[in-house]
Amino acid sequence: MATEKEMYELIGRALVDTGFRMSLKENLQLAVREAGYDLTPEQLAALRQVELSSVAESLGDRISKEIRPI
């Protein structure tokens, strides 16, 4: 069972690492296991409900609007 901290780390990595995010989308259980996390069925189900691509895209848009060249 992953701790709350580990779940946040996993989600954070998925938001910034496109390859990891794609791996999660292709085969969630395999990607999670290969990344070294041990999730319960409930944690896996919760993670499946998160639209990581949408969140990452929205976050990227917000960051790029805040960072302006000098």
Residue pairs with C-beta under 8 A, 6 or more apart in sequence:
1 38
1 39
1 40
1 43
2 10
2 37
2 38
2 39
2 40
2 43
6 37
7 39
7 43
7 47
10 32
10 35
10 37
10 47
11 47
11 50
11 52
13 20
13 35
14 20
14 21
14 24
14 52
14 56
15 21
15 52
15 55
15 56
15 59
16 56
18 56
20 31
20 35
21 52
21 53
21 56
23 30
23 31
23 34
24 31
24 32
24 47
24 52
25 52
25 53
28 44
28 47
28 48
29 44
32 39
32 44
32 47
39 47
